[in-house]
Amino acid sequence: MGQDVARQIAAGDDRIFGVMVESHLKAGRQDLVPGKPLVYGVSITDGCIGWEESRAVLDTLADAVRKRRLKAVAAD
């Protein structure tokens, strides 16, 4: 997840300056049902990716930003 956006950033696309990632401790979402206990760390609003996948996406995007910055410096 995020590889396509990361490729665009790394290629130098400066129109991308932020992303929105729906993230929570655990992946998925759950309904708020009276009498049913909630699962700790799972969203009750939007479906989310879990912590480990979130870390991987952020690492991928951070690497892409570093590459874009290096291209910008080399072009100057």
The first five atom37 places (N, CA, C, CB, O) and aatype in JSON, in Angstrom:
{
  "aatype": [12, 7, 5, 3, 19, 0, 1, 5, 9, 0, 0, 7, 3, 3, 1, 9, 13, 7, 19, 12, 19, 6, 15, 8, 10, 11, 0, 7, 1, 5, 3, 10, 19, 14, 7, 11, 14, 10, 19, 18, 7, 19, 15, 9, 16, 3, 7, 4, 9, 7, 17, 6, 6, 15, 1, 0, 19, 10, 3, 16, 10, 0, 3, 0, 19, 1, 11, 1, 1, 10, 11, 0, 19, 0, 0, 3],
  "atom_mask": [
    [1, 1, 1, 1, 1],
    [1, 1, 1, 0, 1],
    [1, 1, 1, 1, 1],
    [1, 1, 1, 1, 1],
    [1, 1, 1, 1, 1],
    [1, 1, 1, 1, 1],
    [1, 1, 1, 1, 1],
    [1, 1, 1, 1, 1],
    [1, 1, 1, 1, 1],
    [1, 1, 1, 1, 1],
    [1, 1, 1, 1, 1],
    [1, 1, 1, 0, 1],
    [1, 1, 1, 1, 1],
    [1, 1, 1, 1, 1],
    [1, 1, 1, 1, 1],
    [1, 1, 1, 1, 1],
    [1, 1, 1, 1, 1],
    [1, 1, 1, 0, 1],
    [1, 1, 1, 1, 1],
    [1, 1, 1, 1, 1],
    [1, 1, 1, 1, 1],
    [1, 1, 1, 1, 1],
    [1, 1, 1, 1, 1],
    [1, 1, 1, 1, 1],
    [1, 1, 1, 1, 1],
    [1, 1, 1, 1, 1],
    [1, 1, 1, 1, 1],
    [1, 1, 1, 0, 1],
    [1, 1, 1, 1, 1],
    [1, 1, 1, 1, 1],
    [1, 1, 1, 1, 1],
    [1, 1, 1, 1, 1],
    [1, 1, 1, 1, 1],
    [1, 1, 1, 1, 1],
    [1, 1, 1, 0, 1],
    [1, 1, 1, 1, 1],
    [1, 1, 1, 1, 1],
    [1, 1, 1, 1, 1],
    [1, 1, 1, 1, 1],
    [1, 1, 1, 1, 1],
    [1, 1, 1, 0, 1],
    [1, 1, 1, 1, 1],
    [1, 1, 1, 1, 1],
    [1, 1, 1, 1, 1],
    [1, 1, 1, 1, 1],
    [1, 1, 1, 1, 1],
    [1, 1, 1, 0, 1],
    [1, 1, 1, 1, 1],
    [1, 1, 1, 1, 1],
    [1, 1, 1, 0, 1],
    [1, 1, 1, 1, 1],
    [1, 1, 1, 1, 1],
    [1, 1, 1, 1, 1],
    [1, 1, 1, 1, 1],
    [1, 1, 1, 1, 1],
    [1, 1, 1, 1, 1],
    [1, 1, 1, 1, 1],
    [1, 1, 1, 1, 1],
    [1, 1, 1, 1, 1],
    [1, 1, 1, 1, 1],
    [1, 1, 1, 1, 1],
    [1, 1, 1, 1, 1],
    [1, 1, 1, 1, 1],
    [1, 1, 1, 1, 1],
    [1, 1, 1, 1, 1],
    [1, 1, 1, 1, 1],
    [1, 1, 1, 1, 1],
    [1, 1, 1, 1, 1],
    [1, 1, 1, 1, 1],
    [1, 1, 1, 1, 1],
    [1, 1, 1, 1, 1],
    [1, 1, 1, 1, 1],
    [1, 1, 1, 1, 1],
    [1, 1, 1, 1, 1],
    [1, 1, 1, 1, 1],
    [1, 1, 1, 1, 1]
  ],
  "atom_positions": [
    [[0.84, -1.17, 0.0], [0.0, 0.0, 0.0], [0.89, 1.24, 0.0], [-0.96, -0.01, 1.22], [1.88, 1.33, 0.74]],
    [[0.52, 2.2, -0.85], [1.26, 3.44, -0.9], [2.4, 3.45, -1.9], [0.0, 0.0, 0.0], [3.02, 4.49, -2.12]],
    [[2.7, 2.3, -2.53], [3.84, 2.24, -3.44], [3.67, 3.15, -4.65], [4.07, 0.81, -3.89], [4.63, 3.78, -5.1]],
    [[2.45, 3.23, -5.2], [2.23, 4.07, -6.37], [2.46, 5.55, -6.04], [0.81, 3.87, -6.91], [3.11, 6.27, -6.8]],
    [[1.94, 5.98, -4.9], [2.16, 7.36, -4.48], [3.64, 7.59, -4.21], [1.32, 7.69, -3.21], [4.19, 8.63, -4.57]],
    [[4.29, 6.63, -3.59], [5.73, 6.75, -3.3], [6.54, 6.86, -4.59], [6.21, 5.55, -2.48], [7.5, 7.63, -4.65]],
    [[6.18, 6.09, -5.62], [6.89, 6.18, -6.9], [6.76, 7.58, -7.5], [6.36, 5.12, -7.89], [7.72, 8.12, -8.04]],
    [[5.56, 8.14, -7.42], [5.35, 9.49, -7.95], [6.19, 10.52, -7.19], [3.85, 9.86, -7.88], [6.8, 11.4, -7.8]],
    [[6.21, 10.39, -5.89], [7.0, 11.32, -5.07], [8.49, 11.17, -5.39], [6.76, 11.06, -3.56], [9.17, 12.17, -5.63]],
    [[8.97, 9.93, -5.41], [10.39, 9.68, -5.68], [10.8, 10.17, -7.06], [10.7, 8.19, -5.54], [11.95, 10.56, -7.27]],
    [[9.85, 10.15, -8.01], [10.15, 10.62, -9.37], [10.22, 12.14, -9.44], [9.09, 10.1, -10.34], [10.6, 12.7, -10.47]],
    [[9.85, 12.82, -8.35], [9.99, 14.26, -8.3], [8.67, 15.03, -8.32], [0.0, 0.0, 0.0], [8.68, 16.26, -8.33]],
    [[7.54, 14.32, -8.32], [6.24, 15.01, -8.34], [6.09, 15.83, -7.07], [5.07, 14.0, -8.48], [5.99, 15.28, -5.98]],
    [[6.07, 17.16, -7.22], [5.97, 18.02, -6.04], [4.54, 18.46, -5.76], [6.85, 19.24, -6.22], [4.3, 19.27, -4.86]],
    [[3.58, 17.93, -6.54], [2.17, 18.23, -6.27], [1.66, 17.43, -5.08], [1.32, 17.94, -7.5], [0.64, 17.78, -4.47]],
    [[2.34, 16.36, -4.75], [1.94, 15.53, -3.61], [2.68, 16.04, -2.39], [2.23, 14.01, -3.86], [3.9, 15.93, -2.32]],
    [[1.96, 16.57, -1.44], [2.6, 17.11, -0.23], [1.97, 16.57, 1.04], [2.52, 18.61, -0.23], [2.33, 17.0, 2.14]],
    [[1.05, 15.64, 0.91], [0.45, 15.02, 2.09], [-0.39, 13.83, 1.69], [0.0, 0.0, 0.0], [-0.81, 13.71, 0.53]],
    [[-0.63, 12.97, 2.63], [-1.49, 11.8, 2.41], [-2.4, 11.63, 3.62], [-0.65, 10.51, 2.15], [-2.09, 12.11, 4.71]],
    [[-3.5, 10.95, 3.42], [-4.38, 10.6, 4.53], [-4.42, 9.08, 4.61], [-5.82, 11.21, 4.36], [-4.82, 8.4, 3.67]],
    [[-4.0, 8.58, 5.74], [-3.96, 7.14, 5.95], [-4.86, 6.82, 7.14], [-2.5, 6.62, 6.18], [-4.62, 7.29, 8.25]],
    [[-5.88, 6.01, 6.9], [-6.76, 5.58, 7.99], [-6.04, 4.46, 8.74], [-8.17, 5.1, 7.44], [-5.91, 3.35, 8.23]],
    [[-5.58, 4.77, 9.93], [-4.74, 3.85, 10.68], [-5.21, 3.72, 12.12], [-3.28, 4.31, 10.65], [-5.7, 4.68, 12.72]],
    [[-5.07, 2.53, 12.67], [-5.41, 2.28, 14.06], [-4.46, 1.19, 14.56], [-6.92, 1.85, 14.22], [-3.6, 0.71, 13.81]],
    [[-4.61, 0.79, 15.81], [-3.71, -0.23, 16.36], [-3.86, -1.56, 15.63], [-3.98, -0.43, 17.85], [-2.87, -2.23, 15.34]],
    [[-5.11, -1.94, 15.34], [-5.39, -3.18, 14.63], [-6.18, -2.87, 13.37], [-6.17, -4.19, 15.54], [-6.93, -1.89, 13.34]],
    [[-6.02, -3.69, 12.35], [-6.68, -3.47, 11.07], [-8.18, -3.75, 11.18], [-6.05, -4.35, 9.99], [-8.64, -4.54, 12.0]],
    [[-8.93, -3.07, 10.31], [-10.36, -3.32, 10.18], [-11.21, -2.27, 10.86], [0.0, 0.0, 0.0], [-10.74, -1.19, 11.2]],
    [[-12.48, -2.63, 11.06], [-13.42, -1.77, 11.77], [-14.46, -2.69, 12.41], [-14.1, -0.71, 10.8], [-14.59, -3.86, 12.05]],
    [[-15.16, -2.14, 13.37], [-16.19, -2.92, 14.05], [-17.41, -2.04, 14.3], [-15.66, -3.5, 15.39], [-17.31, -0.82, 14.4]],
    [[-18.56, -2.7, 14.4], [-19.79, -1.98, 14.69], [-19.97, -1.86, 16.2], [-21.0, -2.69, 14.06], [-19.59, -2.74, 16.97]],
    [[-20.56, -0.75, 16.58], [-20.9, -0.51, 17.98], [-22.29, -1.11, 18.2], [-20.86, 1.03, 18.34], [-23.3, -0.53, 17.81]],
    [[-22.32, -2.28, 18.83], [-23.57, -3.02, 19.03], [-23.83, -3.13, 20.53], [-23.5, -4.44, 18.37], [-22.98, -3.63, 21.27]],
    [[-25.0, -2.66, 20.99], [-25.31, -2.76, 22.41], [-25.18, -4.2, 22.91], [-26.73, -2.23, 22.69], [-25.68, -5.14, 22.28]],
    [[-24.5, -4.36, 24.03], [-24.31, -5.68, 24.63], [-23.15, -6.48, 24.07], [0.0, 0.0, 0.0], [-22.79, -7.51, 24.63]],
    [[-22.56, -6.02, 22.97], [-21.42, -6.73, 22.37], [-20.15, -5.99, 22.75], [-21.57, -6.84, 20.8], [-20.02, -4.8, 22.47]],
    [[-19.2, -6.69, 23.38], [-17.95, -6.01, 23.76], [-17.14, -5.61, 22.53], [-17.11, -6.92, 24.67], [-17.13, -6.29, 21.51]],
    [[-16.47, -4.47, 22.65], [-15.61, -3.99, 21.57], [-14.25, -4.67, 21.65], [-15.45, -2.46, 21.64], [-13.77, -5.03, 22.72]],
    [[-13.64, -4.82, 20.49], [-12.28, -5.36, 20.41], [-11.32, -4.18, 20.55], [-12.03, -6.14, 19.06], [-11.39, -3.23, 19.77]],
    [[-10.45, -4.24, 21.53], [-9.49, -3.16, 21.79], [-8.62, -2.93, 20.56], [-8.62, -3.48, 23.02], [-8.1, -3.88, 19.97]],
    [[-8.47, -1.66, 20.19], [-7.56, -1.29, 19.11], [-8.15, -1.35, 17.72], [0.0, 0.0, 0.0], [-7.44, -1.1, 16.75]],
    [[-9.44, -1.68, 17.59], [-10.09, -1.73, 16.29], [-11.07, -0.56, 16.19], [-10.83, -3.1, 16.07], [-11.86, -0.32, 17.1]],
    [[-11.0, 0.16, 15.08], [-11.82, 1.35, 14.88], [-13.32, 1.02, 14.89], [-11.45, 2.02, 13.56], [-13.74, -0.06, 14.49]],
    [[-14.11, 1.99, 15.37], [-15.56, 1.86, 15.27], [-16.11, 2.84, 14.24], [-16.23, 2.08, 16.64], [-17.33, 2.99, 14.12]],
    [[-15.24, 3.51, 13.52], [-15.7, 4.45, 12.5], [-15.34, 3.92, 11.12], [-15.08, 5.86, 12.72], [-16.15, 3.23, 10.5]],
    [[-14.16, 4.22, 10.63], [-13.74, 3.81, 9.29], [-12.87, 2.57, 9.36], [-12.98, 4.94, 8.6], [-12.22, 2.3, 10.37]],
    [[-12.86, 1.81, 8.26], [-11.93, 0.7, 8.15], [-10.51, 1.23, 8.12], [0.0, 0.0, 0.0], [-10.22, 2.19, 7.4]],
    [[-9.62, 0.62, 8.86], [-8.25, 1.11, 9.0], [-7.24, 0.01, 8.73], [-8.04, 1.69, 10.4], [-7.54, -1.18, 8.82]],
    [[-6.04, 0.44, 8.41], [-4.92, -0.49, 8.39], [-4.34, -0.54, 9.8], [-3.83, -0.08, 7.33], [-4.5, 0.39, 10.58]],
    [[-3.68, -1.63, 10.11], [-3.11, -1.81, 11.44], [-1.75, -1.13, 11.59], [0.0, 0.0, 0.0], [-1.2, -0.59, 10.63]],
    [[-1.22, -1.18, 12.8], [0.02, -0.5, 13.14], [1.2, -0.95, 12.29], [0.34, -0.72, 14.59], [1.94, -0.11, 11.78]],
    [[1.38, -2.24, 12.12], [2.54, -2.73, 11.36], [2.5, -2.26, 9.92], [2.61, -4.25, 11.42], [3.52, -1.84, 9.37]],
    [[1.32, -2.34, 9.29], [1.2, -1.87, 7.91], [1.38, -0.35, 7.85], [-0.16, -2.28, 7.31], [1.94, 0.18, 6.9]],
    [[0.9, 0.35, 8.87], [1.07, 1.81, 8.93], [2.55, 2.17, 8.94], [0.38, 2.38, 10.18], [2.98, 3.08, 8.24]],
    [[3.31, 1.46, 9.75], [4.76, 1.72, 9.81], [5.4, 1.51, 8.45], [5.43, 0.81, 10.86], [6.24, 2.3, 8.02]],
    [[5.02, 0.43, 7.77], [5.59, 0.13, 6.46], [5.25, 1.22, 5.45], [5.1, -1.23, 5.95], [6.11, 1.64, 4.67]],
    [[4.0, 1.69, 5.45], [3.58, 2.75, 4.53], [4.37, 4.03, 4.82], [2.06, 3.01, 4.66], [4.87, 4.68, 3.89]],
    [[4.49, 4.39, 6.08], [5.22, 5.6, 6.44], [6.7, 5.5, 6.06], [5.09, 5.87, 7.94], [7.28, 6.48, 5.58]],
    [[7.31, 4.33, 6.27], [8.71, 4.14, 5.87], [8.87, 4.3, 4.36], [9.21, 2.75, 6.31], [9.81, 4.93, 3.89]],
    [[7.94, 3.71, 3.59], [7.99, 3.8, 2.13], [7.86, 5.25, 1.67], [6.88, 2.94, 1.51], [8.61, 5.7, 0.8]],
    [[6.91, 5.96, 2.24], [6.71, 7.37, 1.86], [7.89, 8.25, 2.28], [5.43, 7.9, 2.48], [8.28, 9.14, 1.53]],
    [[8.44, 8.0, 3.45], [9.59, 8.78, 3.91], [10.79, 8.57, 2.99], [9.97, 8.4, 5.35], [11.52, 9.52, 2.69]],
    [[11.0, 7.34, 2.54], [12.09, 7.06, 1.61], [11.87, 7.79, 0.28], [12.22, 5.54, 1.37], [12.81, 8.32, -0.31]],
    [[10.63, 7.81, -0.17], [10.31, 8.52, -1.42], [10.58, 10.01, -1.29], [8.84, 8.28, -1.8], [11.09, 10.63, -2.22]],
    [[10.24, 10.6, -0.15], [10.49, 12.03, 0.06], [11.99, 12.31, 0.05], [9.87, 12.5, 1.39], [12.44, 13.31, -0.51]],
    [[12.77, 11.43, 0.69], [14.23, 11.6, 0.67], [14.76, 11.59, -0.77], [14.93, 10.49, 1.5], [15.61, 12.4, -1.12]],
    [[14.24, 10.67, -1.59], [14.68, 10.58, -2.99], [14.28, 11.84, -3.76], [14.09, 9.34, -3.67], [15.06, 12.34, -4.57]],
    [[13.08, 12.34, -3.52], [12.63, 13.56, -4.21], [13.52, 14.74, -3.82], [11.16, 13.88, -3.87], [13.9, 15.54, -4.68]],
    [[13.86, 14.84, -2.55], [14.73, 15.93, -2.1], [16.09, 15.85, -2.73], [14.87, 15.92, -0.59], [16.66, 16.88, -3.11]],
    [[16.64, 14.65, -2.85], [17.94, 14.49, -3.49], [17.88, 14.9, -4.97], [18.42, 13.03, -3.37], [18.82, 15.53, -5.47]],
    [[16.8, 14.55, -5.66], [16.64, 14.98, -7.05], [16.58, 16.5, -7.15], [15.38, 14.36, -7.65], [17.18, 17.1, -8.05]],
    [[15.85, 17.12, -6.23], [15.72, 18.58, -6.25], [17.06, 19.26, -6.02], [14.73, 19.04, -5.19], [17.37, 20.26, -6.67]],
    [[17.86, 18.73, -5.11], [19.18, 19.3, -4.81], [20.09, 19.12, -6.03], [19.81, 18.62, -3.55], [20.84, 20.03, -6.39]],
    [[20.02, 17.94, -6.65], [20.87, 17.68, -7.82], [20.48, 18.57, -9.0], [20.77, 16.2, -8.24], [21.34, 18.92, -9.82]],
    [[19.22, 18.94, -9.1], [18.76, 19.79, -10.2], [19.17, 21.25, -10.02], [17.25, 19.7, -10.32], [19.23, 22.01, -10.99]],
    [[19.46, 21.64, -8.78], [19.83, 23.05, -8.52], [21.24, 23.33, -8.88], [19.63, 23.41, -7.08], [21.71, 24.45, -8.72]]
  ]
}
